[in-house]
Amino acid sequence: MITIRPFKDSDAPALIEIFNRAVNELASSAYGPDQIDVWSKLCLTPDQWIEAMTDGRTTFIAVDENDQAVAFSDVESDGHIRFLYASPDVAGTGAVAKLYAALEAEAKKQGIGKLYCEASELAKSFMVKQGFSVVERRDFELRGVPIHNYAVEKRLRPRS
Ligand SMILES: CC(C)(COP(=O)(O)OP(=O)(O)OC[C@H]1O[C@@H](n2cnc3c(N)ncnc32)[C@H](O)[C@@H]1OP(=O)(O)O)[C@@H](O)C(=O)NCCC(=O)NCCS
């Protein structure tokens, strides 16, 4: 059974494994080898994961019955989602939908008006199923390698 809890420092090694497997085993279905290579290099070190996940953002870790992280995400106070990664072991099982439901419920509780992120091809498919709209495709270079993602957003309450 999957449950959702906040990040703990001891999750850092699991986040690295999830990130690497998500990029290499899942995202590789939509991006080429050079793109996967530069994306993989963006993985943070254990200390950097701890710093990022404890900088004030709200964190969501999906864990299995052994409290082992299998997917993770976050939301900043302005509604920006920086991370959304799942282990291939749970991708497509509904675990990420459960993770996202917790994120959206917490964002509403915090009074966040809009969630937004720069989504990969896979994340875009997932986010659209969660009610996000695609704002635009973003083409850019990552360490000299052309790559793309999508600006997506979901309004949680009407513009005031
Ligand atoms: C984004 C992510 C967390 C979504 O979780 P998920 O459980 O896979 O969500 P879904 O089952 O709704 O799948 C989303 C899309 O991923 C793709 N996908 C899912 N499982 C896959 C698998 N085992 N192999 C290849 N592609 C897969 C599909 O294209 C799917 O879109 P579709 O339903 O329109 O076909 C997960 O796919 C992931 O970690 N991806 C790699 C990392 C990434 O892109 N992170 C986002 C950074 S912005």
The ligand as an ORCA input file, in Angstrom:
! r2SCAN-3c Opt
* xyz 0 1
  C       5.919     11.863    -14.775
  C       5.646     10.617    -13.943
  C       5.913     10.901    -12.465
  C       4.155     10.255    -14.134
  O       3.827      9.120    -13.373
  P       3.117      7.867    -14.042
  O       2.675      6.932    -12.990
  O       4.009      7.324    -15.103
  O       1.846      8.548    -14.729
  P       0.945      7.961    -15.860
  O       0.714      6.497    -15.646
  O      -0.230      8.863    -15.960
  O       1.848      8.087    -17.171
  C       2.153      9.340    -17.752
  C       2.771      9.069    -19.102
  O       4.028      8.439    -18.926
  C       4.227      7.417    -19.899
  N       4.530      6.166    -19.186
  C       3.926      5.667    -18.062
  N       4.490      4.524    -17.683
  C       5.457      4.279    -18.587
  C       6.396      3.226    -18.743
  N       6.452      2.205    -17.896
  N       7.267      3.290    -19.782
  C       7.212      4.322    -20.649
  N       6.354      5.344    -20.546
  C       5.484      5.320    -19.536
  C       3.023      7.364    -20.752
  O       3.283      8.085    -21.948
  C       1.964      8.097    -19.962
  O       1.119      8.860    -20.765
  P      -0.240      8.201    -21.377
  O      -1.042      7.712    -20.222
  O      -0.847      9.371    -22.094
  O       0.203      7.102    -22.282
  C       6.545      9.414    -14.379
  O       6.165      9.014    -15.671
  C       8.019      9.720    -14.377
  O       8.686      9.645    -13.337
  N       8.588     10.053    -15.563
  C      10.005     10.251    -15.745
  C      10.513     11.514    -15.075
  C       9.797     12.737    -15.539
  O       9.541     12.942    -16.718
  N       9.498     13.594    -14.578
  C       8.882     14.870    -14.815
  C       9.918     15.946    -14.801
  S       9.148     17.481    -15.260
*
